[in-house]
Amino acid sequence: MALYLIVFFGLAGLFLIYMGNALRKDAVIVGGIFSMLLGVAVIGAAAWLGLAIDGGTDRGAEIAALRNDLGATETKLTNAKSELAVARQQVRRMTARNQDLIDVHDTRLLDTLKLARAVNPAASNVRLPERSPGEAASQARNDKLAARVKAEIARLGEQLGRKTKIEQAQPASFGEVAKLRDRMAYGFETDHYGVQVYPDNELVGGKQGKYYVVDIKNAENGERFQFGGGKYTLSRSSKAFRNGLSVFMRDVVGKVEGNVDYVLFVRGSADSVPYRGRFEDGYEFRSVRFMRALGGGKYVSEFSEQTIGDRIRNRDLPFLRAEFLKSVVSEVYPVRAPIVLEGSVTDARNKQDRNAELILYVNW
């Protein structure tokens, strides 16, 4: 449109100038000059208006782009703050867990030192009479256990930054094992744990012998440990729980080790409260290997495997609680890992069912 105006005013100005010269009238010549000047003015105005419009459009686009960048930056800042809060929480949990492990190592080291110092140093110099094949095999197991105890003491000493030097620790004698068997015949209680005789002599197929249910207690108040609703770890009472478990391993399992055949089982349970949640940090048990229940309180001796998804449901809690107990037992007493038995979810709401129990099988 501007181009048409320019051509029009230019031609009109030339025509008026020509006619003015032909008619010899100055007014017509001035009109032609004015027409040409008007065309130049139109050209300038059109150019200025186009630049102004283009400039306004560009500035508007720049402002919109800046606003988008600001919004994206605020979103990134919010995400970074959330990630920082999660990272700080994980660091606090890991620090607390590491402190619990150090405390447990301290307890285990002190218990092992006391056991070793109680052994008569001259016992290793006594010559025994000729042994039967069974006695020789038992002695070989005892020697192997003693080597494990010594290696464990050295490992704990390294972890705690200490140099440990003690005498060779020996497994319990057959007389001590016999006393333990008589003591466990009807069950007993201590400040740290309780032992009850299980009424079935073949809980697991092919394993005939004595079964004992072990309840770990808090020595400070005598209460048995239980899980919170929807929980499968014991973070708040972890130290007291591990200490009680360590005492049981020293008093019972440490004495049967190398002398008689035994197996540790763990079995979890849950009540009927509906639950959906996620894994707890540091304890993501996504696959659990266990022995399946046959019904009537019996279990098969073959292993099955349970896979647990990201969203934990109530039916997963017995497996997770048993696996947690298994991991703690393996930390406190790494000689032999427990076996998970398939747990159950009861039909009622009962805090007593939010549990995981330790079962000891011994073939005396």
Secondary structure, DSSP 8 states (H G I E B T S, - for coil): -HHHHHHHHHHHHHHHHHHHHHHT-HHHHHHHHHHHHHHHHHHHHHHHHHHHHHHHHHHHHHHHHHHHHHHHHHHHHHHHHHHHHHHHHHHHHHHHHHHHHHHHHHHHHHHHHHHHHHS-GGGGG-------HHHHHHHHHHHHHHHHHHHHHHHHHHHTT------------HHHHHHHHHHHTS-EE-SSEEEEE-S-S-SBTT--SEEEEEEEB-TTT--B----TT----STTHHHHHHHHHHHIIIIIHHHTTTSEEEEEEEEEE-S---EE--BTTB---EEEEEEEEETTEEEEEEEEEE--SSEEGGGHHHHHHHHHHHHHHHH-TTS--EEEEEEE-SS--GGGSEEEEEEEEE-
